[in-house]
Amino acid sequence: MQTTQNVNQWFKAAKVEDFPKNGGACVKYKDQQIAVFNFSRRGEWYACQNMCPHKKEMALARGMIGESENEPKVACPFHKKAFSLQSGENINGEEEAVTTYPVKVEDGYVYIGLS
């Protein structure tokens, strides 16, 4: 589950307008690729690792976002494996979870919380 309690620093990812509405984009922090999602129809932002654990492809930022029982999710564009954007858990229950990150928006910029 995303929480700001363990955040040691906030990474300034990009401007809000750099992210598609109801979609995702990938940002790079050091050697990590992080998928950031502007879930505008819910008025929420999410971030998780960009690598899908199924085939180890950097693809989640291009995945389709939606909901499963009111929980926001992203589905890998290649394999359709779905992950909770809140907890990172695999909704299909077949693969390992993905790492999620807290997100905040301030002064027109998106920040990702890192521990």
ABEGO torsion letter per residue (X at the ends): XBBAAABABBBBABBAAABBBGBBBBBBBEABBBBBBBBAAAGBBBBBBABBAAAGBBAAAABBBBBBGGBBBBBBAAAGBBBBAAAGBBAAGABBBBBBBBBBBBGGBBBBBBX
